[in-house]
């Protein structure tokens, strides 16, 4: 799994560098928060909640504003 993730990040960064954008780096805490919010969405039939997202972000010490894509 790590090899696949590393290759995906490498490919993304190669494409971003062609357009002059900065590289992206994997972040374990952000990944945990994203997975927890995804589980919330699955359990609640895709009912997005800014409040729940904020709670999860605070729990995982994520700072800044998050945007759900």
Buried (B, 14 or more C-beta within 10 A) or exposed (E): EEEEEEEEBEEEBEEEEEEEEEEEEEEEEBEBBBEBBEEBBEEEEEEEBEEBBEBBBEEBEBEEEBEEE
